[in-house]
């Protein structure tokens, strides 16, 4: 674990140094202050039936490799809810039994997500 933490810290530091150098070069250039840049905001395309099918396929890929999932495999209700939705989208039923009382809410005994 500490090896990954060390690598992450090194990568972040290199990124900060790189960005700092680029920002210093960018803001020291007088042409930048005189230019007028426009920003175009792009909205995502509307959800079409084809895109819904693609999302369902991604949900299937996420859950179909799991052999067995129990509520104890999730840290909180929201995480279990996301997996449960993917499971329903993929298989059409509660394959792993995450909703024991069939009320549409998975793993009700788990705590709420703490942000």
C-alpha positions in Angstrom: 0.0 0.0 0.0 2.8 2.4 0.9 4.5 1.7 -2.5 1.4 2.9 -4.3 1.0 5.9 -2.1 4.7 6.9 -2.8 4.2 6.5 -6.5 1.0 8.6 -6.4 2.7 11.3 -4.4 5.6 11.4 -6.9 3.3 11.6 -9.9 1.3 14.4 -8.3 4.4 16.4 -7.5 5.7 16.0 -11.0 2.3 17.2 -12.3 2.3 20.2 -10.1 5.8 21.2 -11.1 4.9 20.8 -14.8 1.7 22.8 -14.5 3.4 25.5 -12.5 6.1 26.0 -15.1 3.4 26.1 -17.9 1.3 28.6 -16.0 4.2 30.9 -15.4 5.2 30.8 -19.1 1.6 31.4 -20.1 0.9 34.4 -17.8 4.2 36.0 -18.5 3.3 36.3 -22.2 1.8 39.7 -23.0 0.0 38.3 -26.0 -2.2 36.2 -23.7 -3.5 39.3 -21.9 -4.4 41.0 -25.2 -6.1 38.0 -26.8 -9.8 37.3 -26.7 -10.7 33.7 -26.3 -14.1 32.3 -26.6 -15.3 29.2 -24.8 -17.8 27.0 -26.4 -19.9 25.0 -24.0 -20.9 21.7 -25.4 -23.9 19.8 -24.0 -23.9 16.0 -24.2 -26.3 14.5 -26.8 -29.7 13.6 -25.5 -30.2 10.1 -24.1 -31.4 8.0 -27.0 -32.6 4.4 -26.9 -29.3 3.4 -28.4 -27.3 5.2 -25.7 -29.5 3.5 -23.0 -28.7 0.2 -24.5 -24.9 1.0 -24.4 -25.2 2.0 -20.8 -27.0 -1.2 -20.0 -24.2 -3.2 -21.7 -21.7 -1.4 -19.5 -23.7 -2.2 -16.4 -23.7 -5.9 -17.5 -20.0 -5.9 -18.0 -19.6 -4.5 -14.5 -21.7 -7.2 -12.8 -21.5 -10.3 -14.9 -18.0 -11.2 -13.8 -19.0 -11.3 -10.2 -19.5 -14.8 -8.8 -21.4 -13.8 -5.7 -22.1 -10.5 -4.0 -23.5 -9.9 -0.5 -24.5 -6.7 1.3 -21.3 -7.1 3.3 -19.3 -6.5 0.1 -20.5 -2.9 0.0 -19.4 0.0 2.3 -22.8 1.8 2.2 -26.4 1.8 0.8 -25.5 4.1 -2.2 -22.8 1.7 -3.5 -25.1 -1.3 -3.1 -27.9 0.6 -4.8 -25.7 1.3 -7.8 -24.7 -2.3 -8.1 -28.2 -3.5 -7.6 -29.5 -1.3 -10.4 -26.7 -2.6 -12.7 -27.7 -6.2 -11.7 -31.4 -5.6 -12.6 -30.5 -3.9 -15.9 -28.2 -6.8 -16.8 -30.1 -9.9 -15.6 -33.6 -8.6 -15.2 -33.8 -9.9 -11.6 -32.0 -9.8 -8.3 -29.5 -12.5 -9.1 -27.4 -11.9 -5.9 -30.4 -11.5 -3.5 -29.4 -8.0 -2.4 -33.1 -7.0 -2.0 -34.3 -9.7 0.4 -37.8 -8.3 1.0 -38.3 -7.4 -2.7 -39.2 -3.8 -2.0 -36.7 -2.4 -4.6 -34.2 -1.3 -2.0 -30.9 -3.2 -1.8 -29.0 -3.8 1.4 -31.2 -1.7 3.7 -29.2 -2.6 6.8 -26.1 -0.8 5.5 -25.3 2.7 6.7 -25.8 5.8 4.6 -22.8 7.2 2.7 -20.8 9.6 4.8 -19.4 12.4 2.7 
